[in-house]
Amino acid sequence: MDINILTKKEFLSIFGNIFEKSEWIADETFNAKPFKDSKDLITKMMNIYENITNEKIIKIFNLHPRLAIEKKLTSFSSKEQIEANLNTCSKQELNEFEYLNRDYQKKFGFPFIIAVKGKSKDDILNNFRNRIKNNFDTEFKEAKTQVRKIASLRLKQILKKN
């Protein structure tokens, strides 16, 4: 796929959800054309994310679903959570996810975010149990890193397909 010949509408339909429900990042990336190659596209998109205000970062955090309990998911999030078997939680696991999601949101003001690719439910729960103990600054940095990881994985998946 030659990303430089895509119309804005095509570009946004392909890359609009790289950052969860934050199409504006793809829109700004589109305006940074031409891209030397797919690596240049990734670099430009990540630079936009890295250089926004903390307020905008938190808005992006808050567009992420609550793990295992959210019902309305983007196609990316749905596929990622299914691959991590978060759709097959026991009643006990669901209760723990519900409890952790609620307490985490209350403590930090945004949902728990983790790149679930390649992780099991147990990995995710253990990570959740540990990270909820962090202070705000540590967790903000970790959530920002996790969003970047999720976006990178999504971009690589799209660009590999095409």
N, C-alpha and C positions, 0 to 999 in steps of 0.2 A: 504494500500500500504506500503510495506516495502521499505523505501527510501534507505536503505543501499545496496539493491541488484540491484538497477537501474544501467544500464550502463551509462557512461558519456553522450552518445548521448541522451538516454532517460531522464536523469536528466536535461540536457540543454533544451530539447524540452518542459519539464514541467515547469522549473523554470527560464529559460533564460531571460524572459521579466518581471520578478518581478520588477526590476529597469529598467525603460523604455529603451529598445534597448541597454542595458548594460549587455550582456551575460557574460562578463568577471567576474562579481561578482558571478554569479551562478557557473562559472567554478572554481573560487577560493574556493567557498563553497563546491563543490564536492570534492575537494582535502582535505577538513577538515574532511572527513568521518573517522570513523563511527559516526553516530548520535545516541545519547541515545534514542531520541524520536523526534517528530515533533517540540517540543519546543526548543530542542537543535539545530535543523536545523535553526529555526528562529533566535535564539540568535547568532549563528555563522555567518549567512548571514548579520544580522544587524551590528554586530561588524566589518565586513569587510567594510561596508558602512561608519560607524562612524569613522573609522581610516584611511580613505584615505585623500589625500591632498585637499585643497580648489580648486585647479585647476581641479582635477578630479571631484569634486562635481559639479563645474560649467559646465564641459563637460556633466555630467548626466543631469543637469538642461536643457541644450540646446538640449537634445534629446527628451524633452517633447513637445507635440503638443501645438499649440496656441489654446486656448479654443474657441469652436464654429465655428472657421473659417478654421481650418486645414482640409485638405481633406484626406491625407494619415495617417491613424491611425493604431496602433497595435490593435489586437482583444480586449485586455484589455481596452485600451483607448476608443475605439469605444463603447463598452458595457457601460462603466462608463459614457461617455458623453450622450449616449441615455437615460440611467436611470435618468440623471439629466435634460432631455428634452432639451439639448443644440442643438439638431437636429431640433427643432421646433421653433427656434427664429423668431420673427417678423423682418421686415426690419429694424426697429428702433433699436431693440436689437442687430441685427447683426452689424449694423453701430457702435453702442457703443462698442461692443466686438472688432471690427476691430480697432477703435480708441484707446481703452485701451491697447490692445495687442501691437500695434505699439509704443505707448508712454512708456509703461512699459519696453519693450525690449530695447528701446533707453536709458532709464534711468538706468537700472540695468545690461544690457548685457546678459540677459537670459529671457525666457518666464515666464509669471505668472503661478505659480503652486499651485493647491489646490486639496485636496482630495475631489472630488465632490460627493462621495457616501452619500446619505441621504440629499443632498442639492438641493434646487430648483434653477432655473435660477436667480431669484431675490436674493437669498442668495449669489450666486456666484458673481453676478454683484455688490452687495453691498460690499462684501469682496474685490473685485477687486478695486472699487472706493476708499476704505479706505487704502488698502495696497500700492497703487501707491504713496501715500503721505509719506511712510516710507523712512528712509535713507537706504543706502546700507547695513550696518551691520545688522540692524533690519530685513530687507527683506531677506538677505542671510540666516540668522538663521531661519526665518519663512519658506522659500522655502525648506530648508534642512529638517525641521520638516515635512512639507507637503509630501515630497518625501518618508520619512520614513513611514508616515501614509498610503500612497498609497501602498507601498511595503508590509506593514503589512496586510492590507486588502486583497491584492492579495494572499499573502501566506496563510492566514486563509481560504480564499475561495477555494483554490486548496486543501489544506490539509483536509478540511471538506468534500469535494467531494469524496476523496479517502479513 
